[in-house]
Amino acid sequence: MTREILTLASASPRRRQLLEMLGIPVRVVPSNIPEVRRPVEAPVDYVERLAREKALSVPGRLVLGADTTVVIRDEVLEKPADEADALRMLKKLQGRTHQVVTSVALVADETIHQATDVTNVVFRRLSDEFLGAYVATGEPMDKAGAYGIQGYGAALVERVEGDFFSVMGLPLRLVLQLLERAGRAYRFEGRNGTPAVTEVR
């Protein structure tokens, strides 16, 4: 059995941290794919296309691409352009249910495997003052939908209906499923139970 290093085609520190939390050896090679939605492209189709394009754009034997977006009433909320845009998004989300769509694509031995998760997130009803103070922390600026559930943004959320890790940007259960489909096993090896991804022969 050969231990493998997973190439992550993403600059997201959160995705890397989640993989490292499982002890999966990761090499980060950010993709330079432009994140531009095509006219009349459905939100799920858009996220799935970007995840595939990211995974295919980076060389490697085992490459993982991922993309996440926030959708409310068929409107896609990407990363905010500025603080005013972040506040606009948060006002739209507050007191309502939205969807976080995350797709993961794994290229292994020139074959692509893909899976997508849609999780409902319900926001609390919050004042403009509270939302403005959150925007002032700077946390929303690099996040789809202008919030980070793993940070101060947790204070905005009433409940999550689905996969919490998907809302963070990487549904780990789907990543493990894709590794299995690609003939890899996530297991604990040796006397100390060291986590590893190995090829199954």
N, C-alpha and C positions, 0 to 999 in steps of 0.2 A: 504494500500500500504506500502510495506517495502522498505526502502532505502537500497541500496547495495553498498558495496565497491568492486571495480574492482581490482583483483590481476593481476599485470603486470609481466609476466615471462621474464623480460629483465632488464639488468643493464644500459640500455641506458638512460642517463639523458635527452636526447632530446625527447624520447618517453614519459617519465614521464611529462616533461614540457608541451608537447602538450595536454595531457589529463588534466593536472591541469589548462591549459589555458581555457578549457571548464568547469572547476569547478567540474570535475568528481573525487570523492574520490578514491585515488589509494593506494594500498599496493604493494610495490616492493619486489618480490621474484625471484631473477635471476635464470634462468635455467642453468644447467651445460651440456647441450647437445653439443657434439663435432660438430663443423661446418666443416664437411668433405664432399666434393662432390663425389658422386659415379661415377665410370667409365660410360661414355656415358649418364649420367643423364643430361637432358636438363635444362638450367638455370631456367626456370619457375618452373619445377618439383622440382628442388633442393630447391628453396626458399620456395615453398609451403610445402614441406616435413619438412623443419626446423621449419617453423612457427607452424605446427601441433605438432611436437615433443616437442617443447618448451612449448606450451600450455598444453599438456598432462603430462608433467614431473613435474608440480607444483600442489600441492593439493589446492583445493578451489572450491567454488560453482560457481564462475564467474571468469574465468581465460583467459587473453589475451596473446597470443604469436604473435611475429612478426619477420620477417626477411627481410633484404634488401640487394640487391647486384647490382653491376654495370656491364652492359654487353656491349661489343663493338665487333661487328663482331663475335658473338658466343663465345667470350672469356669472362670468368667471372673474374672480378677484385674484389678481396676481400680486407680486410684490409692489408695495406703494411707491409712487414716483417721488413723493415728498410727504411732509408731515400733514399737510392739508388733505392729501389723498388718503393717507392712513386714517385720519379722523373720519373722513367720508365713509370709508369701508366699515369701520367699527360701528358707526351710527346705523348703518344698514343692517349689520349683524345683530346688534343688541336687541334682546327680547325675542329673538327668532331662532328657528332651526335652520342650519345650513349643512351642506355636505362637504366633507373633505375627501377628495378623490386622489388616491395614490396608486401609481402603477410601477411595477418592478419588472425589469427585463434582464435575463441572464444569458449571455452568449458563452457557450461552452462547446469547444471543439467544432466551431463554425455552425453550430445550431443554436437558434434562439428560443428561449422558453420565457413565457410571460404570464403574469397574473395581476389582477387589479382589485383594489379594495375601495368600497364606498362606505364611509362612516358618518353618521349624523352627530352633529354637535349642537347643543342648545346653549345659547348665551343668556346670561342674566339681563334683567332690565337695569340699565346703568345711566347715570347722569352724564351730560356733555362734559361737565367739569372732571368727572372721574376718568372718562375716556381721554380727554385732553392731557390729563396728568400722566396717563399710561403712555401716550404717544411721546411725551416729553422725555421718557426714560430712554428712548432710542431703540428699544427692543423690537418694535414692529417693522423697522425699515427694511430688513432683509428677509421678510417672511411672507409667504402667500397668505392673503387675507388679513395681513397686518397684525398678526398676533402669534405668540409662541406659547403653546400650552405647557411646555416644560419649564417655563420661566414665570415672570410676573403675570403673563397672560392667563395663567391658571385662575386668577381672580375674576376673570370675565366669564368663566364657564360655569353653567349650572349642572350640566351632565353630558356625558359622552355615551352614545348608543352605538357600540361597535369596538373597533380596534384602536386602543389608545396609542400604540406605537405607530400606526398608520397616520394619525394626526400629527405625530412628531416628524413624519416624513419617510418612515421605513417600516412596513408591516413585517416584523421578523418571522411570523409563522409562514408567510408567503415566500420569503427568502429561503427558508429551510425546505419548503415544498419544492421550490425550483431547483435547489441543489440536489435533492433526491431524484427529481425528474432527469437531471443532467448526469446521473450516475455518480454523484458524490454523496458522501455520508458525513454528517456532523456528529462527532462522537467524543467521548472522553477517553484518553489513552494513558497508558503507563500507570505506575504505582500511585502517582499524585493526581491522576485523572485530568491531565492537561487537555483542554479542548482543542480539536483539530478538524479540518475539513480534508477528507481523503477521498481519492478515487476508488470506486468499487469495481473490482475486476472479476 
